[in-house]
Amino acid sequence: MGIKVQIFSAPSCNICAKASAVIQNLADEIGENKIQWRKVNVVEEIDLAVSLGILSTPAIVINDVLVFTGLPSTEKLRAEIFKRLDSV
């Protein structure tokens, strides 16, 4: 069993696109079976974003918990993912 990562993004957000690329690279590195991720358009899923407390994009949610507002460094994101994988 893995973890669920959601990238909340806005259609014209360049940093959001970078966040998606970083997550895809980490999923490729760690294994798709350990990280299930998806990109969430806040415009289309505003109710979900509000319920999670997301006020800006990009935002990264891991296992239904808002973990990052903004794009962290790849190292911080990798460390957070491994921490959560260890607790699964």
C-alpha positions as CSV (number, residue, x, y, z in Angstrom):
1,M,0.0,0.0,0.0
2,G,1.3,3.5,-0.8
3,I,0.4,7.0,-0.2
4,K,-2.0,9.4,-2.1
5,V,-0.5,12.7,-3.2
6,Q,-2.7,15.5,-4.8
7,I,-1.3,18.6,-6.4
8,F,-3.8,21.4,-6.3
9,S,-3.2,23.7,-9.2
10,A,-4.7,26.6,-11.2
11,P,-4.9,26.5,-15.0
12,S,-2.4,29.3,-15.6
13,C,0.0,28.5,-12.8
14,N,3.6,27.8,-14.1
15,I,4.8,26.7,-10.6
16,C,1.9,24.2,-10.5
17,A,3.2,22.6,-13.7
18,K,6.7,22.4,-12.1
19,A,5.1,20.8,-9.0
20,S,3.5,18.1,-11.1
21,A,6.7,17.4,-12.8
22,V,8.6,17.0,-9.5
23,I,5.9,14.6,-8.2
24,Q,6.0,12.6,-11.4
25,N,9.8,12.3,-11.1
26,L,9.6,11.3,-7.5
27,A,6.9,8.7,-8.3
28,D,9.1,7.3,-11.1
29,E,12.0,7.2,-8.7
30,I,10.2,5.7,-5.7
31,G,7.7,3.6,-7.6
32,E,4.2,4.2,-8.9
33,N,3.0,1.4,-6.6
34,K,4.1,3.5,-3.6
35,I,2.8,6.9,-4.7
36,Q,-0.6,7.4,-6.3
37,W,-0.8,11.0,-7.4
38,R,-3.1,13.3,-9.3
39,K,-3.3,16.9,-10.4
40,V,-6.4,18.6,-9.1
41,N,-7.7,21.8,-10.8
42,V,-8.9,24.1,-8.0
43,V,-11.4,25.8,-10.4
44,E,-13.1,22.4,-11.1
45,E,-12.9,21.1,-7.6
46,I,-13.2,24.2,-5.4
47,D,-15.3,22.5,-2.7
48,L,-12.5,19.9,-2.2
49,A,-9.9,22.6,-2.0
50,V,-11.8,24.6,0.5
51,S,-12.5,21.5,2.7
52,L,-8.7,20.9,2.9
53,G,-7.9,24.6,3.7
54,I,-6.2,25.4,0.4
55,L,-6.0,29.1,-0.2
56,S,-3.3,29.3,-2.9
57,T,-1.6,27.1,-5.5
58,P,0.3,25.0,-5.8
59,A,-0.7,23.1,-2.7
60,I,0.4,19.5,-2.0
61,V,-1.9,17.2,0.0
62,I,-0.7,13.9,1.2
63,N,-3.2,11.3,2.4
64,D,-5.9,14.0,2.6
65,V,-3.8,16.3,4.8
66,L,-2.5,19.7,3.5
67,V,1.3,19.4,3.8
68,F,2.7,22.2,1.6
69,T,1.4,25.5,0.4
70,G,3.7,26.4,-2.4
71,L,6.4,24.2,-4.0
72,P,8.9,22.9,-1.5
73,S,12.4,21.8,-2.6
74,T,12.6,18.4,-4.1
75,E,14.6,17.3,-1.0
76,K,11.9,18.4,1.4
77,L,9.1,16.8,-0.6
78,R,11.1,13.6,-0.9
79,A,11.8,13.5,2.8
80,E,8.1,14.1,3.6
81,I,7.0,11.3,1.2
82,F,9.5,8.9,2.7
83,K,8.4,9.8,6.2
84,R,4.8,9.1,5.4
85,L,5.7,5.9,3.5
86,D,7.5,4.6,6.6
87,S,4.3,5.2,8.7
88,V,2.1,3.3,6.3
